[in-house]
Amino acid sequence: MHTYLIDMLECPTCHAELTWKIGERSEERIITAKATCQGCGASYSVRDGIGLFLTADLSRNDLWERMDSGLVRYLREHPALERQLLETPLAKLNPTDQFYRALVLEARGNYREARTAEETANRGLYTPEYLACWTGQFDYIIAQLAATSGPIVDLASGRCYLVETLANRLQRPVVVTDFSPTVLRHNRRRLENSGVYDAVSLLAFDARHTPFKTGSVATLTTNLGLPNIEAPGALLTELRRIVDGIFLAISHFYAEGDEANAPAIRAAQLDTLLYKRSALQQYRAAGWEVEVKNACVGAARPTPQSSVVEGASIDGLPVAATNLEWCVLRGT
């Protein structure tokens, strides 16, 4: 993490000031450090450049880490399947297996081939309308932020698609966040390889208990990250506390009359933020003034199961073909 973040951070448990003891650093990047809360005495650390501000009181369900680490581990235990993924011509793998191939190549440090496999997979996993609506939201955010300055905090950064776009096109500092240090370590290697790591800081925290001071974040973004975080009411209230500026959340919504996907959405407990009316109610209840911007509708279909790893797939939703309404929710 970069040194400029010290002035923005506080204890995520009690919101008191932190006392910093910096160990190793490289110019403006902190490599190792310890931060101690002046109020409750809790301690947090920076390790390998990643700020660790997790609290122990919240349960977390890390789907990305489970899929990524679990798949790589499973394939190492079944080398014949790993060889099948890696040695089959890319065009002959189905899109899910192309994506799994990308994950295996990343784990081996072969980022160039991994990126090719992932880009090929995404074109097969998602409809052209889905991809056009999704990337159109990136373009909208870039246009909205082009005349602004200062660091951008990206929430639940996932595989850093939006982060790379922000860093490349705006030449701005970007803070990558996730509650999984494992995911952040993967992201650090990806961003180093893509050439944007110099602009990026990495912080591990739970978005319901962030380490940011009240009003310290001028620009907050997220790329489909909100529905994956439990207790959205508490989440949006916490985000309202830290933001003194704008929150741009790439979102997509299911139609309330979509009966084919509704049972799966409810079973995953994602209905609060995957339906537009409910999501807007949650934002407003948390104190946000929220607008729907850059809306478009695109066809979505279930992603196929792997032909190599029995029963494995990429996305749990949708379970039936549908149309999704895409937009950026602009909160102030």
Secondary structure, DSSP 8 states (H G I E B T S, - for coil): -BGGGGGGB--TTT---EEEEE--EETTEE-SEEEEETTT--EEEEETTEEE---SSS----HHHHHHHHHHHHHHH-HHHHHHHHHS-GGGS-HHHHHHHHHHHHHTT-HHHHHHHHHHHHHHHS-HHHHHHHHHHHHHHHHHHTT--S-EEEES-TT-HHHHHHHHHH---EEEEES-HHHHHHHHHHHHHHT-GGGEEEEE-BTTB--B-TT-EEEEEEES-GGGSS-HHHHHHHHHHHEEEEEEEEEEE--TT-TTTHHHHHHTT-HHHHSHHHHHHHHHHTT--EEEEEEEEEEE------SSSTT--S----SS-EEEEEEEEEE-
